[in-house]
């Protein structure tokens, strides 16, 4: 799907929701959007920053004391036990929103995999409270690393609002944006339109799986727990294009959107994700060779990309090969939703790039 600030420009759907069944993919098919959840959680946090209920640069432990116990992983002793130390500075909300707190995901970290095996700690996708006890891989603020930062951000939203993350987002984002098919827990109406995640095997064949987000979680994962539709997520994209205005009212101030949409990394740059679990993710980097930074919700390409998007465009993705981009300069954005593993799929990612390229070719004199 493709949109400008005023409404949908294109929508298309192809294939079936589950291989072997007849139900077709449609723009209102429900899928697990995984890390496309992150930008929504970040927007919820920034609403609370606007209201003075959260602050970007105070210790996050003032809202969630448990994060104050985070330790930096320094290595492993001869017996395999991990060696950790206290971090040099406290974690802040800005660190969490920019993925500079020091956290990682075991999908892209052999060190975290080894730590989980040594300690019996559950992984990030378990939706168990103990998964948030994973160590930092470096001191807060030292560099960028993709990890469980938005899971902690969701915990901060809950502490500041006194509500579950899902209830807060439903009232403050989904309702005013008209996103009635977006939730952590799949409603009966959503389940009737649900697509399954499919796994690609070594021969390239796809097969449906039961992979997805637990429906009995100990907590709702702000970093990857939402289910949604392309049509719903396009409303979120359109809100960012409109500098915070939704179809049923304003949800963010224009200056907040501008703050979210600019880099907060200084000279630091986003690095490639090197897989530690090839069945779940391939090595992944968007537009290798193009320098990339991070705002308070999005990756930002610092130079024009081969698809036609200009420098300063916002984007990110979900593990099951769902992707979006938001081009504030040209006033357009797009959503591409499939349900395929591994991430950065050999067919799905190039098709997303082709869709974005076609969108820019169709524009009249896009701003580079």
KEMARVEX-483325 format. One line per 8 residues: for each residue x, y, z of N, C-alpha, C. Coordinates in steps of 0.001 Angstrom, whole numbers, plus 500000, padded with zeros to 6 digits. Example, Ala and Ser with C-alpha at 12.3 -4.5 7.8 and 13.67 -1.06 7.14 Angstrom:
2
513190,494310,507800,512300,495500,507800,513200,496700,507800; 512850,497750,507080,513670,498940,507140,512900,500030,507870
***
This chain:
368
500837,498810,500000,500000,500000,500000,500874,501243,500000; 500386,502296,499337,501101,503564,499204,500149,504690,499574; 500658,505680,500308,499823,506795,500741,500558,508110,500586; 499782,509200,500511,500338,510524,500753,499693,511053,502030; 499812,512356,502280,499281,512889,503530,497756,512860,503590; 497118,512770,502434,495660,512888,502379,494919,511563,502288; 495544,510538,501714,494839,509282,501568,495617,508262,500769; 495044,507077,500625,495707,505963,499960,495849,506227,498468
497047,505990,497939,497320,506142,496510,497254,504815,495770; 497591,503729,496458,497603,502407,495812,497460,501342,496884; 496718,500285,496551,496736,499092,497381,496620,497868,496484; 497340,496843,496856,497308,495596,496101,497597,494438,497024; 497067,493267,496688,497294,492082,497510,497356,490865,496608; 498239,489931,496943,498515,488795,496064,498784,487554,496908; 498395,486409,496410,498658,485162,497109,497544,484815,498088; 497842,483851,498964,496862,483366,499931,497391,483558,501344
496480,483550,502313,496860,483757,503706,497616,482564,504273; 497252,481374,503825,497898,480156,504283,498075,479241,503080; 499296,478847,502779,499516,477933,501658,498714,476651,501861; 498008,476241,500812,497153,475070,500898,495690,475408,501121; 495405,476648,501525,494033,477113,501685,493705,478103,500573; 492444,478488,500500,491989,479339,499412,491829,480803,499791; 491752,481108,501089,491488,482492,501499,492587,483414,500985; 492229,484461,500233,493248,485311,499607,493821,486342,500577
495049,486750,500322,495606,487927,500983,494831,489144,500486; 494504,490057,501405,493812,491302,501093,494455,492424,501894; 494160,493692,501575,494728,494781,502370,494304,494773,503834; 493230,494043,504172,492829,493955,505575,493142,492593,506187; 494012,491812,505543,494514,490584,506158,495355,490944,507375; 495163,490193,508452,495892,490434,509699,497186,489627,509700; 498269,490271,510085,499561,489593,510198,500308,490056,511431; 501288,489249,511832,502185,489621,512927,503178,490638,512387
503128,491867,512899,503996,492912,512358,505313,493032,513133; 505472,492250,514200,506758,492135,514900,507341,493524,515179; 508546,493815,514688,509233,495048,515085,508677,496310,514433; 507694,496197,513565,506952,497394,513177,506169,497942,514367; 506048,497130,515427,505470,497582,516697,506288,498715,517306; 507599,498706,517093,508494,499619,517799,508139,501084,517584; 507856,501482,516366,507553,502887,516102,506268,503310,516799; 505300,502402,516886,504044,502702,517571,504299,502888,519063
505081,501987,519666,505426,502118,521079,506189,503414,521326; 507103,503748,520434,507854,504998,520576,506924,506203,520529; 505935,506167,519636,504976,507274,519557,504191,507399,520856; 503804,506253,521442,503121,506292,522727,503983,506896,523817; 505264,506544,523826,506178,507113,524818,506330,508613,524630; 506405,509061,523388,506581,510488,523134,505329,511286,523486; 504157,510681,523418,502964,511346,523939,503139,511647,525425; 503670,510677,526158,503862,510855,527597,504989,511841,527901
505980,511924,527008,507001,512965,527145,506343,514339,526978; 505479,514473,525986,504762,515739,525790,503985,516146,527040; 503400,515168,527712,502549,515435,528880,503345,515574,530168; 504661,515394,530097,505495,515513,531278,505505,514288,532168; 504913,513187,531683,504864,511961,532484,506118,511108,532313; 506857,511302,531240,508147,510666,530999,509134,511742,530567; 510431,511461,530753,511479,512364,530298,512534,511567,529554; 513093,512190,528522,514048,511486,527664,515375,511199,528364
515825,512078,529243,517205,511987,529712,517354,511743,531207; 516286,511460,531907,516381,511028,533294,516560,509514,533331; 517142,508964,534381,517303,507505,534443,515957,506782,534306; 515929,505798,533426,514701,505026,533234,514281,504314,534509; 515234,504065,535393,514933,503378,536649,514007,504184,537556; 513844,505469,537287,512893,506254,538065,511458,505808,537801; 511238,505189,536647,509909,504658,536311,509872,503140,536449; 510906,502472,536029,510968,501002,536125,512257,500639,536882
512182,500526,538186,513389,500294,538994,514188,499078,538553; 513529,498070,537967,514233,496848,537587,515353,497102,536580; 515179,498113,535720,516207,498365,534700,517498,498874,535339; 517386,499379,536553,518580,499828,537270,519508,498697,537657; 519025,497460,537583,519865,496309,537889,520575,495725,536688; 520467,496356,535516,521124,495844,534306,522634,495785,534497; 523250,494738,533954,524698,494533,534054,525282,494421,532647; 526518,494823,532493,527220,494714,531212,527944,493373,531152
527718,492621,530073,528387,491335,529870,529808,491581,529385; 530786,491083,530141,532195,491283,529782,532842,490046,529184; 532190,488904,529292,532768,487669,528778,532323,486496,529629; 533065,485396,529501,532701,484165,530203,533937,483568,530874; 533740,483056,532073,534818,482391,532800,535109,481025,532177; 536181,480388,532618,536561,479086,532063,535473,478035,532242; 534687,478158,533309,533612,477196,533524,532346,477536,532742; 532403,478585,531924,531263,478963,531098,530321,479957,531737
530551,480297,532982,529671,481256,533649,529969,482674,533159; 528934,483502,533019,529164,484855,532495,529809,485776,533515; 530630,486693,533024,531228,487732,533857,530557,489064,533508; 530020,489736,534510,529322,490997,534281,529810,492055,535256; 529484,493300,534939,529823,494435,535807,528707,495470,535709; 528724,496411,536615,527760,497504,536583,528064,498440,535407; 527060,499009,534763,527308,499971,533685,527856,501286,534221; 528513,502033,533343,529147,503281,533753,528155,504415,533942
526963,504301,533333,525963,505352,533452,524575,504733,533383; 523556,505396,533888,522208,504828,533858,521609,504865,532459; 520710,503943,532209,519954,503897,530958,518853,504945,531005; 518662,505659,529889,517591,506645,529774,516612,506236,528676; 515470,506907,528642,514498,506672,527575,515110,506993,526214; 515936,508026,526126,516578,508337,524842,517467,507181,524388; 518208,506579,525317,519003,505397,524960,518108,504292,524409; 516979,504069,525056,516094,502982,524629,515506,503263,523244
515053,504486,523014,514419,504806,521737,515414,504803,520580; 516685,505037,520871,517705,505083,519816,518527,503794,519720; 518186,502776,520495,518930,501506,520508,520401,501707,520842; 520633,502564,521825,522009,502776,522291,522166,502413,523771; 521191,501727,524346,521265,501381,525768,522267,500271,526044; 522563,499451,525032,523461,498319,525216,522790,496975,525057; 521479,496954,524927,520756,495695,524791,520902,495108,523388; 520656,493802,523270,520675,493124,521986,519506,492168,521864
519483,491430,520763,518584,490296,520534,519448,489082,520243; 519081,487938,520786,519894,486741,520556,519885,486295,519099; 518915,486753,518305,518878,486403,516884,520151,486861,516178; 520689,488008,516646,521865,488588,515986,523053,488692,516941; 523075,487887,518003,524152,487995,518988,524558,486631,519514; 525685,486065,519068,526173,484816,519649,526449,484939,521146; 526893,486130,521593,527178,486320,523011,525912,486172,523855; 524804,486748,523361,523553,486619,524096,523043,485186,524079
523206,484504,522935,522806,483097,522898,523576,482288,523945; 524877,482542,524032,525694,481810,525008,525251,482147,526431; 524912,483417,526679,524457,483832,528011,523147,483124,528375; 522204,483084,527427,520929,482428,527702,521131,480946,528004; 522022,480307,527261,522289,478889,527488,522937,478662,528853; 523819,479576,529243,524534,479417,530519,523641,479673,531725; 522646,480544,531561,521838,480962,532706,520427,480398,532701; 519980,479884,531557,518597,479421,531454,517591,480535,531314
518068,481741,531038,517178,482875,530861,516377,482701,529565; 515066,482986,529568,514286,482864,528334,514633,483962,527341; 514414,483684,526054,514717,484645,525008,513686,485751,524911; 513980,486740,524068,513147,487932,523966,511727,487612,523505; 511571,486601,522651,510254,486282,522132,509378,485489,523073; 509876,485168,524254,509111,484346,525198,507965,485108,525841; 508038,486439,525828,507060,487295,526515,507048,487035,528022; 508162,486548,528561,508285,486344,530005,509049,487519,530613
508633,487906,531811,509299,489031,532478,510799,488801,532600; 511213,487552,532840,512634,487264,533056,513482,487561,531817; 512865,487565,530642,513642,487840,529425,514265,489225,529452; 513674,490146,530230,514202,491506,530320,515429,491595,531224; 515798,490490,531854,517009,490466,532675,518262,490216,531843; 518130,490138,530524,519296,489943,529654,520304,491065,529868; 521598,490772,529732,522619,491781,530028,522791,492782,528890; 523453,493883,529223,523898,494837,528218,525170,494296,527565
525368,494642,526307,526569,494231,525592,527654,495306,525617; 527286,496506,526082,528241,497619,526235,527581,498664,527119; 528321,499675,527485,527784,500720,528354,526787,501596,527605; 525738,502044,528268,524728,502893,527622,525350,504117,526960; 524907,504371,525733,525345,505550,524997,526584,505373,524155; 527224,504191,524203,528504,504032,523509,528358,503756,522022; 527316,503035,521614,527120,502749,520194,525694,502277,519969; 525368,502015,518709,524037,501515,518337,524063,499987,518310
523028,499374,518851,522862,497931,518739,521386,497606,518904; 520863,496835,517963,519433,496536,517944,519090,495531,519033; 518098,495855,519866,517789,494952,520965,516471,495251,521641; 516320,494782,522875,515034,494781,523583,514689,496146,524186; 515161,497184,523588,514965,498545,524110,513495,498957,524164; 512717,498613,523149,511319,499031,523124,510444,498143,524007; 510933,496940,524337,510254,496169,525366,510293,496931,526691; 511457,497483,527021,511575,498296,528224,510786,499596,528104
510768,500182,526915,509974,501400,526715,508507,501137,527019; 508006,499975,526579,506630,499614,526896,506388,499543,528389; 507371,499014,529133,507267,498965,530589,507218,500377,531180; 507965,501309,530598,507937,502689,531070,506571,503321,530809; 505990,503037,529656,504645,503548,529358,503646,503038,530386; 503743,501758,530709,502822,501192,531696,502989,501853,533056; 504239,502080,533471,504491,502690,534771,503990,504131,534821; 504189,504869,533728,503809,506284,533708,502309,506485,533543
501650,505551,532869,500223,505708,532579,499320,504956,533542; 499878,503947,534229,499065,503122,535098,498162,502155,534360; 498468,501898,533092,497655,501009,532271,498559,499992,531586; 497959,498890,531112,498760,497978,530295,499128,498683,529000; 500192,498229,528368,500623,498850,527120,499522,498791,526070; 498876,497627,525936,497823,497495,524943,496667,498446,525180; 496258,498601,526445,495148,499509,526759,495546,500954,526496; 496777,501316,526842,497236,502690,526594,497247,502999,525101
497840,502103,524303,497930,502354,522865,496556,502353,522216; 495658,501476,522671,494317,501423,522092,493597,502752,522260; 493720,503354,523429,493004,504605,523691,493695,505812,523065; 495022,505842,523108,495750,507055,522741,496271,507083,521308; 496331,505921,520655,496790,505879,519262,495793,505165,518352; 495429,503942,518676,494615,503173,517738,493240,503794,517526; 492580,504223,518587,491251,504812,518437,491288,506116,517640; 492148,507078,517988,492153,508317,517199,492669,508146,515776
493432,507094,515508,493919,506855,514147,492982,505937,513357; 491962,505400,514001,491060,504488,513308,491670,503131,513023; 492638,502711,513852,493309,501421,513661,492557,500352,514452; 491458,499848,513876,490582,498934,514612,490953,497474,514433; 492041,497189,513701,492502,495806,513527,493940,495650,513990; 494310,496399,515023,495669,496364,515570,495590,496086,517061; 496284,495039,517531,496234,494671,518942,497318,493648,519254; 497650,493531,520533,498563,492481,520982,497860,491125,521027
496593,491142,521387,495811,489913,521454,494825,489886,520297; 494827,488794,519568,494040,488681,518341,492563,488502,518697; 491731,489443,518286,490295,489342,518524,489678,488335,517548; 488453,487845,517814,487797,486942,516861,487679,487548,515465; 487366,488838,515378,487250,489479,514065,488591,489520,513346; 489692,489717,514080,491017,489700,513477,491409,488283,513072; 491090,487301,513914,491468,485917,513620,490826,485414,512322; 489654,485891,512013,488984,485475,510784,489735,485929,509537
490662,486893,509706,491431,487429,508564,492932,487192,508737; 493305,486249,509604,494708,486062,509984,495480,485235,508965; 496670,485729,508604,497609,484954,507782,498617,484274,508704; 499078,483102,508320,500104,482407,509084,501499,482806,508603; 502441,482739,509539,503851,482915,509177,504331,481651,508482; 505075,481815,507389,505598,480692,506605,507122,480668,506690; 507684,479475,506803,509128,479286,506910,509692,478797,505586; 510742,479471,505104,511427,479008,503896,512511,478013,504287
512546,476852,503634,513541,475836,503978,514771,475963,503095; 515723,475065,503278,517001,475139,502566,516823,474997,501059; 515742,474370,500627,515475,474204,499186,514710,475388,498605; 514325,476337,499485,513593,477515,499033,512093,477390,499127; 511589,476244,499583,510145,476034,499665,509600,476648,500951; 508361,477148,500870,507694,477739,502019,506664,476781,502599; 506527,476786,503917,505519,475982,504595,504963,476768,505764; 503644,476703,506013,503055,477444,507133,503530,476899,508473
503667,477788,509448,504090,477436,510798,503111,478048,511801; 503323,477743,513057,502542,478370,514121,503310,479519,514771; 504371,479974,514123,505189,481050,514676,504367,482334,514802; 504602,483069,515852,503913,484334,516068,504054,484745,517514; 503235,485673,517946,503319,486191,519306,502389,485408,520226; 502890,485083,521407,502074,484380,522391,500816,485172,522716; 499704,484459,522840,498448,485103,523191,498162,485049,524691; 499096,484477,525454,498995,484484,526915,500279,485062,527516
500719,486247,527056,502030,486755,527477,502014,487233,528926; 503187,487149,529554,503323,487762,530873,503334,489284,530762; 503797,489810,529631,503695,491243,529350,503598,491436,527845; 503046,492567,527460,502869,492878,526040,504135,493545,525522; 504713,492950,524495,506039,493368,524038,505958,494605,523154; 506424,495724,523701,506454,496952,522921,507432,496915,521776; 508316,495927,521772,509290,495806,520697,508873,494893,519568; 507761,494152,519716,507458,493226,518625,506182,492436,518757
505228,492860,519587,504097,492010,519889,502818,492246,519127; 502742,493277,518299,501463,493628,517689,501124,492805,516453; 499821,492601,516280,499236,492141,515024,498493,493313,514399; 498521,493388,513075,497870,494512,512408,497604,494153,510951; 497171,495119,510190,496958,494975,508751,497733,496060,508015; 497973,495862,506737,498624,496900,505937,497779,498169,505939; 496467,498004,505855,495571,499158,505815,495636,499946,507132; 495664,499238,508270,495774,499916,509562,497119,500617,509707
498201,499915,509372,499525,500505,509589,499725,501730,508696; 499080,501739,507538,499184,502903,506655,498618,504150,507338; 497651,503971,508238,497090,505113,508974,498131,505694,509916; 498954,504828,510513,500048,505319,511350,501075,506067,510500; 501432,505497,509353,502361,506158,508429,501816,507534,508039; 500526,507596,507733,499902,508851,507301,499927,509880,508434; 499771,509432,509673,499842,510350,510808,501219,510989,510907; 502275,510205,510709,503628,510778,510739,503800,511761,509584
503316,511406,508399,503389,512332,507254,502662,513634,507547; 501566,513548,508299,500766,514725,508648,501248,515397,509916; 502461,515079,510340,503085,515693,511529,502203,515550,512758; 501661,514348,512949,500960,514053,514190,499451,514092,514138; 498867,514475,513001,497416,514550,512881,496854,513236,512360; 495882,512667,513069,495202,511458,512642,493847,511771,512069; 493175,510749,511543,491892,510988,510899,490810,511372,511900; 491028,511088,513198,490041,511432,514221,490615,512376,515271
491661,513096,514921,492240,514045,515856,493748,513931,515930; 494365,514924,516529,495829,514975,516651,496290,514063,517776; 497378,513307,517533,497926,512418,518555,499330,512828,518991; 500037,513597,518178,501357,514107,518523,501481,515546,518033; 502230,516342,518751,502503,517700,518307,503461,517668,517113; 503340,518628,516183,504255,518641,515028,505720,518643,515429; 506048,519394,516480,507455,519461,516888,507931,518129,517470; 507031,517333,518037,507404,516008,518519,507736,515087,517359
506926,515135,516307,507217,514320,515114,508552,514723,514517; 508826,516016,514451,510110,516475,513927,511260,515955,514782; 511080,515941,516098,512109,515430,517000,512338,513942,516774; 511264,513181,516602,511369,511743,516363,512043,511441,515033; 511893,512338,514072,512307,512070,512697,513718,512528,512381; 514439,513058,513361,515820,513440,513099,516775,512584,513910; 518009,512478,513418,518982,511595,514043,519353,512061,515445; 519498,511082,516346,519956,511344,517704,521242,510566,517998
521933,510125,516951,523136,509312,517128,524435,510096,517020; 524375,511363,516672,525620,512080,516453,526399,511469,515305; 527674,511149,515546,528511,510554,514499,528352,509037,514410; 527643,508436,515348,527419,506987,515336,526502,506614,514179; 526686,505422,513628,525848,504954,512525,525301,503568,512838; 524169,503272,512234,523542,501959,512350,524423,500929,511650; 524569,499766,512250,525399,498704,511681,524532,497561,511167; 525120,496712,510346,524406,495561,509793,524080,494556,510898
522990,493809,510692,522602,492736,511605,523167,491430,511063; 524117,490856,511775,524742,489596,511376,524035,488447,512077; 523476,487535,511306,522631,486514,511899,523392,485548,512793; 522751,485191,513898,523226,484094,514750,522231,482939,514733; 521081,483136,514057,520049,482111,513895,519545,482160,512452; 520217,481500,511527,519886,481633,510096,518462,481227,509733; 517828,480356,510511,516444,479983,510208,515482,481130,510479; 515902,482067,511329,515037,483180,511713,515369,484446,510935
516644,484676,510670,517052,485884,509957,518289,485613,509120; 518293,486136,507912,519526,486241,507143,520326,487432,507676; 521576,487576,507237,522263,488835,507474,521408,489942,506872; 521313,491056,507563,520370,492082,507123,520970,493470,507256; 520890,494219,506186,521223,495643,506191,520479,496277,505034; 519777,497363,505309,519083,498077,504245,520061,499005,503537; 520150,498850,502214,520978,499716,501379,522434,499753,501839; 523148,498619,501756,524563,498614,502133,525335,499709,501405
526202,500372,502122,526971,501470,501554,526343,502825,501775; 525052,502856,502096,524377,504120,502417,524445,504310,503931; 525035,505408,504435,525105,505604,505885,523713,505788,506474; 523508,505172,507650,522182,505186,508274,522300,505548,509743; 521387,506368,510217,521343,506763,511620,519986,506379,512191; 519667,506872,513376,518415,506497,514042,517843,507700,514763; 516526,507871,514627,515826,508919,515361,515287,508384,516680; 514105,508867,517076,513477,508384,518298,512418,507330,517999
512468,506792,516774,511538,505709,516421,511966,504960,515172; 512797,505555,514331,513008,505044,512987,514483,505026,512596; 514820,504127,511648,516092,504238,510948,515968,505345,509912; 517072,506081,509701,517095,507209,508768,518272,507022,507825; 518018,506993,506502,519137,506944,505559,519688,508356,505387; 521026,508495,505546,521666,509804,505515,522081,510237,504110; 521828,509394,503118,522091,509729,501717,520962,509108,500890; 520756,509568,499653,519701,508973,498833,519909,507471,498653
518810,506718,498568,518856,505268,498408,518556,504893,496961; 518983,503709,496516,518789,503301,495117,517334,503219,494677; 516409,503063,495615,514993,502985,495250,514418,504314,494795; 515103,505405,495126,514589,506732,494805,514255,507562,496026; 514263,506948,497201,513964,507725,498407,515088,508706,498692; 514760,509913,499154,515802,510898,499447,516432,510669,500814; 517529,511350,501060,518122,511344,502394,517104,511871,503395; 517163,511318,504618,516247,511765,505657,514958,510978,505734
514818,509936,504923,513598,509123,504938,513630,508152,506114; 512461,507884,506682,512300,507034,507862,511845,505649,507437; 512267,504624,508177,511829,503272,507851,512121,502324,508993; 511514,501165,508948,511958,499969,509650,511132,498792,509159; 511105,497703,509952,510608,496438,509426,510131,495541,510557; 509539,494398,510163,509154,493354,511096,509788,492039,510692; 510012,491170,511670,510787,489953,511459,510236,489071,510350; 508923,489001,510187,508318,488127,509178,508223,488809,507816
509225,489642,507510,509318,490331,506223,508144,491261,505964; 507965,492187,506925,507077,493325,506708,507937,494582,506801; 507614,495575,505978,508474,496751,505848,507620,498001,505651; 508166,499154,506034,507488,500426,505747,508534,501510,505553; 508145,502572,504866,508985,503764,504801,508105,504997,504836; 508679,506109,505337,507958,507369,505486,508872,508479,504972; 508497,509078,503864,509286,510110,503189,508606,511451,503437; 509082,512178,504445,508480,513457,504792,508731,514504,503721
509821,514389,502997,510154,515387,501989,509168,515360,500825; 508860,514159,500328,507920,514031,499224,506479,513797,499683; 506302,513585,500985,504965,513413,501505,504316,512095,501142; 505122,511029,501036,504567,509717,500730,505132,508672,501700; 504439,507563,501807,504919,506444,502609,504272,505166,502138; 504908,504044,502454,504388,502767,501995,504510,501682,503041; 503667,500673,502899,503672,499493,503762,503650,498254,502883; 504473,497287,503248,504570,496002,502535,504520,494923,503603
503540,494042,503534,503317,493072,504600,503267,491658,504035; 504269,490838,504390,504204,489413,504120,504398,488684,505447; 504264,487366,505424,504428,486545,506621,505369,485400,506279; 506677,485756,506214,507700,484825,505745,508934,484930,506629; 509519,483810,506961,510831,483736,507594,511764,482941,506695; 513075,483224,506738,513765,484161,507617,513642,485613,507172; 513975,486529,508117,513989,487960,507836,514982,488248,506713; 514726,489363,505998,515526,489719,504822,515507,488563,503818
514319,488046,503581,514123,486889,502706,514644,487158,501295; 515144,486120,500668,515794,486257,499363,514831,486706,498274; 513532,486474,498455,512554,486928,497468,511721,488104,497978; 511381,488061,499260,510478,489086,499789,511136,490459,499877; 512366,490544,500377,513019,491844,500487,513239,492495,499124; 513733,491778,498098,513840,492415,496780,512490,492884,496231; 511416,492160,496534,510106,492590,496066,509677,493887,496750; 509991,494001,498038,509719,495274,498717,510486,496416,498050
511770,496215,497784,512552,497248,497108,511942,497610,495750; 511470,496599,495038,510866,496847,493719,509601,497686,493862; 508813,497414,494893,507604,498195,495141,507954,499653,495426; 508921,499873,496280,509316,501243,496596,509867,501949,495362; 510674,501266,494590,511218,501853,493360,510107,502238,492396; 509119,501371,492239,507991,501663,491349,507211,502891,491839; 507094,503030,493156,506373,504174,493711,507067,505479,493332; 508394,505521,493441,509103,506750,493102,509098,507013,491602
509142,505971,490809,509076,506168,489355,507723,506729,488945; 506685,506425,489707,505347,506913,489376,505113,508359,489832; 505961,508848,490740,505810,510228,491206,506256,511211,490130; 505612,512335,490093,506045,513405,489190,507113,514225,489878; 508313,514175,489366,509440,514952,489845,509623,514855,491365; 509905,513657,491884,510135,513537,493320,511358,514354,493745; 511319,514870,494964,512438,515622,495515,513495,514655,495976; 514713,514806,495479,515804,513866,495810,516414,514236,497150
***
